[in-house]
Structure formats: structure tokens, C-alpha cells
Amino acid sequence: MCFRPAALSKPTICPNCGKKIASMAGIKQKVCPFCKTELPKDEDKK
């Protein structure tokens, strides 16, 4: 059996430092944990 999450999302890339930030427990981060820059909101939600 395959045990993977139902919703896989791409990691967010910080516009300042360029590091990939994965969502934790399905919650997207609002601030980069590395450089504390505010991350862009997800535009594809309507």
C-alpha cells in the first residue's frame, strides 16, 4: 500500500534568499524561516 498525503503541494521559494520552504502539516508558511522575508500568497486559489 502507498501511504502518501492526499494533497501534495509544491514548496514555496523565498523571493529573497531563494530557499525552498515546504508547507508544514498542510499549512503554508507566511514568513521565510531563514531570512524572515514575507512570502507571496498563493495566487492560484480562487
CHARMM internal coordinates of N, CA and C (Angstrom, degrees):
IC EDIT
DIST 1 N 1 CA 1.4517
DIST 1 CA 1 C 1.5220
ANGL 1 N 1 CA 1 C 109.72
DIST 1 C 2 N 1.2869
ANGL 1 CA 1 C 2 N 114.73
DIHE 1 N 1 CA 1 C 2 N 149.88
DIST 2 N 2 CA 1.4540
ANGL 1 C 2 N 2 CA 120.41
DIHE 1 CA 1 C 2 N 2 CA -179.43
DIST 2 CA 2 C 1.5247
ANGL 2 N 2 CA 2 C 109.40
DIHE 1 C 2 N 2 CA 2 C -103.43
DIST 2 C 3 N 1.3026
ANGL 2 CA 2 C 3 N 117.15
DIHE 2 N 2 CA 2 C 3 N 121.97
DIST 3 N 3 CA 1.4574
ANGL 2 C 3 N 3 CA 121.42
DIHE 2 CA 2 C 3 N 3 CA 179.21
DIST 3 CA 3 C 1.5156
ANGL 3 N 3 CA 3 C 109.65
DIHE 2 C 3 N 3 CA 3 C -110.10
DIST 3 C 4 N 1.2936
ANGL 3 CA 3 C 4 N 116.08
DIHE 3 N 3 CA 3 C 4 N 89.56
DIST 4 N 4 CA 1.4560
ANGL 3 C 4 N 4 CA 119.12
DIHE 3 CA 3 C 4 N 4 CA 175.69
DIST 4 CA 4 C 1.5213
ANGL 4 N 4 CA 4 C 108.91
DIHE 3 C 4 N 4 CA 4 C -129.89
DIST 4 C 5 N 1.2942
ANGL 4 CA 4 C 5 N 118.09
DIHE 4 N 4 CA 4 C 5 N 158.05
DIST 5 N 5 CA 1.4648
ANGL 4 C 5 N 5 CA 120.98
DIHE 4 CA 4 C 5 N 5 CA -177.03
DIST 5 CA 5 C 1.5240
ANGL 5 N 5 CA 5 C 111.56
DIHE 4 C 5 N 5 CA 5 C -60.65
DIST 5 C 6 N 1.3011
ANGL 5 CA 5 C 6 N 115.55
DIHE 5 N 5 CA 5 C 6 N 148.59
DIST 6 N 6 CA 1.4650
ANGL 5 C 6 N 6 CA 120.65
DIHE 5 CA 5 C 6 N 6 CA -179.81
DIST 6 CA 6 C 1.5202
ANGL 6 N 6 CA 6 C 111.66
DIHE 5 C 6 N 6 CA 6 C -66.13
DIST 6 C 7 N 1.3168
ANGL 6 CA 6 C 7 N 117.15
DIHE 6 N 6 CA 6 C 7 N -38.93
DIST 7 N 7 CA 1.4594
ANGL 6 C 7 N 7 CA 120.82
DIHE 6 CA 6 C 7 N 7 CA -178.63
DIST 7 CA 7 C 1.5238
ANGL 7 N 7 CA 7 C 109.52
DIHE 6 C 7 N 7 CA 7 C -116.14
DIST 7 C 8 N 1.3089
ANGL 7 CA 7 C 8 N 115.79
DIHE 7 N 7 CA 7 C 8 N 109.56
DIST 8 N 8 CA 1.4636
ANGL 7 C 8 N 8 CA 120.33
DIHE 7 CA 7 C 8 N 8 CA 175.83
DIST 8 CA 8 C 1.5203
ANGL 8 N 8 CA 8 C 108.32
DIHE 7 C 8 N 8 CA 8 C -96.96
DIST 8 C 9 N 1.3016
ANGL 8 CA 8 C 9 N 116.31
DIHE 8 N 8 CA 8 C 9 N 131.33
DIST 9 N 9 CA 1.4598
ANGL 8 C 9 N 9 CA 119.91
DIHE 8 CA 8 C 9 N 9 CA 179.11
DIST 9 CA 9 C 1.5159
ANGL 9 N 9 CA 9 C 109.76
DIHE 8 C 9 N 9 CA 9 C -123.76
DIST 9 C 10 N 1.3092
ANGL 9 CA 9 C 10 N 115.34
DIHE 9 N 9 CA 9 C 10 N 152.19
DIST 10 N 10 CA 1.4585
ANGL 9 C 10 N 10 CA 120.55
DIHE 9 CA 9 C 10 N 10 CA 177.98
DIST 10 CA 10 C 1.5230
ANGL 10 N 10 CA 10 C 108.85
DIHE 9 C 10 N 10 CA 10 C -73.76
DIST 10 C 11 N 1.3083
ANGL 10 CA 10 C 11 N 117.16
DIHE 10 N 10 CA 10 C 11 N 146.31
DIST 11 N 11 CA 1.4687
ANGL 10 C 11 N 11 CA 118.36
DIHE 10 CA 10 C 11 N 11 CA 177.32
DIST 11 CA 11 C 1.5250
ANGL 11 N 11 CA 11 C 110.73
DIHE 10 C 11 N 11 CA 11 C -69.43
DIST 11 C 12 N 1.3070
ANGL 11 CA 11 C 12 N 116.13
DIHE 11 N 11 CA 11 C 12 N 150.39
DIST 12 N 12 CA 1.4583
ANGL 11 C 12 N 12 CA 122.46
DIHE 11 CA 11 C 12 N 12 CA 176.48
DIST 12 CA 12 C 1.5245
ANGL 12 N 12 CA 12 C 107.93
DIHE 11 C 12 N 12 CA 12 C -82.75
DIST 12 C 13 N 1.3252
ANGL 12 CA 12 C 13 N 116.70
DIHE 12 N 12 CA 12 C 13 N 138.96
DIST 13 N 13 CA 1.4571
ANGL 12 C 13 N 13 CA 120.97
DIHE 12 CA 12 C 13 N 13 CA 177.99
DIST 13 CA 13 C 1.5219
ANGL 13 N 13 CA 13 C 108.20
DIHE 12 C 13 N 13 CA 13 C -105.07
DIST 13 C 14 N 1.3306
ANGL 13 CA 13 C 14 N 115.79
DIHE 13 N 13 CA 13 C 14 N 126.68
DIST 14 N 14 CA 1.4634
ANGL 13 C 14 N 14 CA 121.15
DIHE 13 CA 13 C 14 N 14 CA -179.26
DIST 14 CA 14 C 1.5292
ANGL 14 N 14 CA 14 C 109.52
DIHE 13 C 14 N 14 CA 14 C -66.66
DIST 14 C 15 N 1.3398
ANGL 14 CA 14 C 15 N 117.86
DIHE 14 N 14 CA 14 C 15 N 129.30
DIST 15 N 15 CA 1.4620
ANGL 14 C 15 N 15 CA 120.09
DIHE 14 CA 14 C 15 N 15 CA 179.61
DIST 15 CA 15 C 1.5340
ANGL 15 N 15 CA 15 C 113.04
DIHE 14 C 15 N 15 CA 15 C -70.55
DIST 15 C 16 N 1.3319
ANGL 15 CA 15 C 16 N 117.95
DIHE 15 N 15 CA 15 C 16 N -18.58
DIST 16 N 16 CA 1.4596
ANGL 15 C 16 N 16 CA 121.27
DIHE 15 CA 15 C 16 N 16 CA -177.58
DIST 16 CA 16 C 1.5264
ANGL 16 N 16 CA 16 C 111.94
DIHE 15 C 16 N 16 CA 16 C -90.68
DIST 16 C 17 N 1.3519
ANGL 16 CA 16 C 17 N 117.35
DIHE 16 N 16 CA 16 C 17 N -56.77
DIST 17 N 17 CA 1.4689
ANGL 16 C 17 N 17 CA 119.85
DIHE 16 CA 16 C 17 N 17 CA -174.88
DIST 17 CA 17 C 1.5313
ANGL 17 N 17 CA 17 C 112.84
DIHE 16 C 17 N 17 CA 17 C -98.95
DIST 17 C 18 N 1.3492
ANGL 17 CA 17 C 18 N 118.21
DIHE 17 N 17 CA 17 C 18 N -14.57
DIST 18 N 18 CA 1.4538
ANGL 17 C 18 N 18 CA 121.56
DIHE 17 CA 17 C 18 N 18 CA 176.05
DIST 18 CA 18 C 1.5220
ANGL 18 N 18 CA 18 C 115.16
DIHE 17 C 18 N 18 CA 18 C 80.66
DIST 18 C 19 N 1.3273
ANGL 18 CA 18 C 19 N 118.21
DIHE 18 N 18 CA 18 C 19 N 7.51
DIST 19 N 19 CA 1.4650
ANGL 18 C 19 N 19 CA 120.82
DIHE 18 CA 18 C 19 N 19 CA 179.71
DIST 19 CA 19 C 1.5203
ANGL 19 N 19 CA 19 C 110.32
DIHE 18 C 19 N 19 CA 19 C -82.66
DIST 19 C 20 N 1.3406
ANGL 19 CA 19 C 20 N 115.83
DIHE 19 N 19 CA 19 C 20 N 150.36
DIST 20 N 20 CA 1.4564
ANGL 19 C 20 N 20 CA 121.48
DIHE 19 CA 19 C 20 N 20 CA 178.93
DIST 20 CA 20 C 1.5239
ANGL 20 N 20 CA 20 C 109.30
DIHE 19 C 20 N 20 CA 20 C -85.48
DIST 20 C 21 N 1.3458
ANGL 20 CA 20 C 21 N 115.77
DIHE 20 N 20 CA 20 C 21 N 132.47
DIST 21 N 21 CA 1.4497
ANGL 20 C 21 N 21 CA 121.46
DIHE 20 CA 20 C 21 N 21 CA 179.28
DIST 21 CA 21 C 1.5205
ANGL 21 N 21 CA 21 C 107.70
DIHE 20 C 21 N 21 CA 21 C -119.73
DIST 21 C 22 N 1.3213
ANGL 21 CA 21 C 22 N 116.55
DIHE 21 N 21 CA 21 C 22 N 115.49
DIST 22 N 22 CA 1.4615
ANGL 21 C 22 N 22 CA 121.78
DIHE 21 CA 21 C 22 N 22 CA 179.88
DIST 22 CA 22 C 1.5213
ANGL 22 N 22 CA 22 C 109.54
DIHE 21 C 22 N 22 CA 22 C -83.04
DIST 22 C 23 N 1.3405
ANGL 22 CA 22 C 23 N 115.92
DIHE 22 N 22 CA 22 C 23 N 152.28
DIST 23 N 23 CA 1.4525
ANGL 22 C 23 N 23 CA 119.49
DIHE 22 CA 22 C 23 N 23 CA 175.60
DIST 23 CA 23 C 1.5230
ANGL 23 N 23 CA 23 C 108.67
DIHE 22 C 23 N 23 CA 23 C -74.39
DIST 23 C 24 N 1.3144
ANGL 23 CA 23 C 24 N 116.62
DIHE 23 N 23 CA 23 C 24 N 143.30
DIST 24 N 24 CA 1.4622
ANGL 23 C 24 N 24 CA 121.58
DIHE 23 CA 23 C 24 N 24 CA -178.43
DIST 24 CA 24 C 1.5141
ANGL 24 N 24 CA 24 C 108.78
DIHE 23 C 24 N 24 CA 24 C -107.52
DIST 24 C 25 N 1.3264
ANGL 24 CA 24 C 25 N 116.70
DIHE 24 N 24 CA 24 C 25 N 120.54
DIST 25 N 25 CA 1.4695
ANGL 24 C 25 N 25 CA 123.65
DIHE 24 CA 24 C 25 N 25 CA -179.65
DIST 25 CA 25 C 1.5261
ANGL 25 N 25 CA 25 C 110.94
DIHE 24 C 25 N 25 CA 25 C 55.64
DIST 25 C 26 N 1.3407
ANGL 25 CA 25 C 26 N 116.08
DIHE 25 N 25 CA 25 C 26 N 35.98
DIST 26 N 26 CA 1.4601
ANGL 25 C 26 N 26 CA 121.16
DIHE 25 CA 25 C 26 N 26 CA 178.57
DIST 26 CA 26 C 1.5136
ANGL 26 N 26 CA 26 C 114.49
DIHE 25 C 26 N 26 CA 26 C 79.24
DIST 26 C 27 N 1.3275
ANGL 26 CA 26 C 27 N 118.13
DIHE 26 N 26 CA 26 C 27 N 4.75
DIST 27 N 27 CA 1.4613
ANGL 26 C 27 N 27 CA 121.89
DIHE 26 CA 26 C 27 N 27 CA -179.25
DIST 27 CA 27 C 1.5223
ANGL 27 N 27 CA 27 C 108.99
DIHE 26 C 27 N 27 CA 27 C -106.32
DIST 27 C 28 N 1.3230
ANGL 27 CA 27 C 28 N 115.92
DIHE 27 N 27 CA 27 C 28 N 124.44
DIST 28 N 28 CA 1.4600
ANGL 27 C 28 N 28 CA 119.88
DIHE 27 CA 27 C 28 N 28 CA 179.35
DIST 28 CA 28 C 1.5173
ANGL 28 N 28 CA 28 C 109.97
DIHE 27 C 28 N 28 CA 28 C -77.24
DIST 28 C 29 N 1.3132
ANGL 28 CA 28 C 29 N 115.58
DIHE 28 N 28 CA 28 C 29 N 140.33
DIST 29 N 29 CA 1.4566
ANGL 28 C 29 N 29 CA 121.55
DIHE 28 CA 28 C 29 N 29 CA 178.41
DIST 29 CA 29 C 1.5322
ANGL 29 N 29 CA 29 C 109.51
DIHE 28 C 29 N 29 CA 29 C -73.76
DIST 29 C 30 N 1.3266
ANGL 29 CA 29 C 30 N 116.85
DIHE 29 N 29 CA 29 C 30 N 146.61
DIST 30 N 30 CA 1.4641
ANGL 29 C 30 N 30 CA 121.66
DIHE 29 CA 29 C 30 N 30 CA 178.46
DIST 30 CA 30 C 1.5218
ANGL 30 N 30 CA 30 C 111.69
DIHE 29 C 30 N 30 CA 30 C -99.93
DIST 30 C 31 N 1.3461
ANGL 30 CA 30 C 31 N 116.63
DIHE 30 N 30 CA 30 C 31 N -24.65
DIST 31 N 31 CA 1.4586
ANGL 30 C 31 N 31 CA 122.44
DIHE 30 CA 30 C 31 N 31 CA -178.21
DIST 31 CA 31 C 1.5221
ANGL 31 N 31 CA 31 C 108.00
DIHE 30 C 31 N 31 CA 31 C -130.47
DIST 31 C 32 N 1.3261
ANGL 31 CA 31 C 32 N 116.64
DIHE 31 N 31 CA 31 C 32 N 138.54
DIST 32 N 32 CA 1.4602
ANGL 31 C 32 N 32 CA 121.50
DIHE 31 CA 31 C 32 N 32 CA 178.57
DIST 32 CA 32 C 1.5269
ANGL 32 N 32 CA 32 C 108.99
DIHE 31 C 32 N 32 CA 32 C -65.09
DIST 32 C 33 N 1.3519
ANGL 32 CA 32 C 33 N 118.07
DIHE 32 N 32 CA 32 C 33 N 126.75
DIST 33 N 33 CA 1.4611
ANGL 32 C 33 N 33 CA 119.64
DIHE 32 CA 32 C 33 N 33 CA -179.67
DIST 33 CA 33 C 1.5320
ANGL 33 N 33 CA 33 C 113.20
DIHE 32 C 33 N 33 CA 33 C -72.00
DIST 33 C 34 N 1.3269
ANGL 33 CA 33 C 34 N 117.69
DIHE 33 N 33 CA 33 C 34 N -13.00
DIST 34 N 34 CA 1.4603
ANGL 33 C 34 N 34 CA 121.32
DIHE 33 CA 33 C 34 N 34 CA -177.89
DIST 34 CA 34 C 1.5301
ANGL 34 N 34 CA 34 C 112.16
DIHE 33 C 34 N 34 CA 34 C -91.57
DIST 34 C 35 N 1.3535
ANGL 34 CA 34 C 35 N 117.08
DIHE 34 N 34 CA 34 C 35 N -48.81
DIST 35 N 35 CA 1.4734
ANGL 34 C 35 N 35 CA 119.46
DIHE 34 CA 34 C 35 N 35 CA -175.27
DIST 35 CA 35 C 1.5305
ANGL 35 N 35 CA 35 C 113.24
DIHE 34 C 35 N 35 CA 35 C -117.60
DIST 35 C 36 N 1.3317
ANGL 35 CA 35 C 36 N 117.55
DIHE 35 N 35 CA 35 C 36 N 1.51
DIST 36 N 36 CA 1.4768
ANGL 35 C 36 N 36 CA 123.88
DIHE 35 CA 35 C 36 N 36 CA 176.61
DIST 36 CA 36 C 1.5229
ANGL 36 N 36 CA 36 C 114.25
DIHE 35 C 36 N 36 CA 36 C 64.09
DIST 36 C 37 N 1.3478
ANGL 36 CA 36 C 37 N 117.00
DIHE 36 N 36 CA 36 C 37 N 24.08
DIST 37 N 37 CA 1.4555
ANGL 36 C 37 N 37 CA 121.55
DIHE 36 CA 36 C 37 N 37 CA 176.05
DIST 37 CA 37 C 1.5232
ANGL 37 N 37 CA 37 C 109.12
DIHE 36 C 37 N 37 CA 37 C -83.91
DIST 37 C 38 N 1.3369
ANGL 37 CA 37 C 38 N 117.33
DIHE 37 N 37 CA 37 C 38 N 141.17
DIST 38 N 38 CA 1.4555
ANGL 37 C 38 N 38 CA 120.92
DIHE 37 CA 37 C 38 N 38 CA 177.78
DIST 38 CA 38 C 1.5244
ANGL 38 N 38 CA 38 C 108.81
DIHE 37 C 38 N 38 CA 38 C -68.73
DIST 38 C 39 N 1.3314
ANGL 38 CA 38 C 39 N 116.63
DIHE 38 N 38 CA 38 C 39 N 131.83
DIST 39 N 39 CA 1.4538
ANGL 38 C 39 N 39 CA 121.50
DIHE 38 CA 38 C 39 N 39 CA -177.82
DIST 39 CA 39 C 1.5272
ANGL 39 N 39 CA 39 C 110.50
DIHE 38 C 39 N 39 CA 39 C -88.12
DIST 39 C 40 N 1.3432
ANGL 39 CA 39 C 40 N 116.98
DIHE 39 N 39 CA 39 C 40 N 150.07
DIST 40 N 40 CA 1.4640
ANGL 39 C 40 N 40 CA 120.17
DIHE 39 CA 39 C 40 N 40 CA 178.87
DIST 40 CA 40 C 1.5235
ANGL 40 N 40 CA 40 C 110.68
DIHE 39 C 40 N 40 CA 40 C -67.29
DIST 40 C 41 N 1.3340
ANGL 40 CA 40 C 41 N 115.41
DIHE 40 N 40 CA 40 C 41 N 148.72
DIST 41 N 41 CA 1.4620
ANGL 40 C 41 N 41 CA 120.08
DIHE 40 CA 40 C 41 N 41 CA 177.67
DIST 41 CA 41 C 1.5187
ANGL 41 N 41 CA 41 C 109.63
DIHE 40 C 41 N 41 CA 41 C -75.92
DIST 41 C 42 N 1.3196
ANGL 41 CA 41 C 42 N 115.98
DIHE 41 N 41 CA 41 C 42 N 159.90
DIST 42 N 42 CA 1.4611
ANGL 41 C 42 N 42 CA 122.04
DIHE 41 CA 41 C 42 N 42 CA 179.95
DIST 42 CA 42 C 1.5318
ANGL 42 N 42 CA 42 C 108.94
DIHE 41 C 42 N 42 CA 42 C -75.67
DIST 42 C 43 N 1.3423
ANGL 42 CA 42 C 43 N 116.88
DIHE 42 N 42 CA 42 C 43 N 113.91
DIST 43 N 43 CA 1.4672
ANGL 42 C 43 N 43 CA 121.14
DIHE 42 CA 42 C 43 N 43 CA -175.49
DIST 43 CA 43 C 1.5208
ANGL 43 N 43 CA 43 C 114.01
DIHE 42 C 43 N 43 CA 43 C -81.89
DIST 43 C 44 N 1.3537
ANGL 43 CA 43 C 44 N 118.49
DIHE 43 N 43 CA 43 C 44 N -19.43
DIST 44 N 44 CA 1.4569
ANGL 43 C 44 N 44 CA 119.00
DIHE 43 CA 43 C 44 N 44 CA -173.94
DIST 44 CA 44 C 1.5209
ANGL 44 N 44 CA 44 C 112.84
DIHE 43 C 44 N 44 CA 44 C -81.89
DIST 44 C 45 N 1.3264
ANGL 44 CA 44 C 45 N 120.04
DIHE 44 N 44 CA 44 C 45 N 0.83
DIST 45 N 45 CA 1.4623
ANGL 44 C 45 N 45 CA 122.01
DIHE 44 CA 44 C 45 N 45 CA 174.27
DIST 45 CA 45 C 1.5132
ANGL 45 N 45 CA 45 C 108.16
DIHE 44 C 45 N 45 CA 45 C -82.42
DIST 45 C 46 N 1.3375
ANGL 45 CA 45 C 46 N 116.38
DIHE 45 N 45 CA 45 C 46 N 136.11
DIST 46 N 46 CA 1.4712
ANGL 45 C 46 N 46 CA 119.96
DIHE 45 CA 45 C 46 N 46 CA -179.42
DIST 46 CA 46 C 1.4921
ANGL 46 N 46 CA 46 C 110.37
DIHE 45 C 46 N 46 CA 46 C -134.05
END
COOR INIT
IC SEED 1 N 1 CA 1 C
IC BUILD
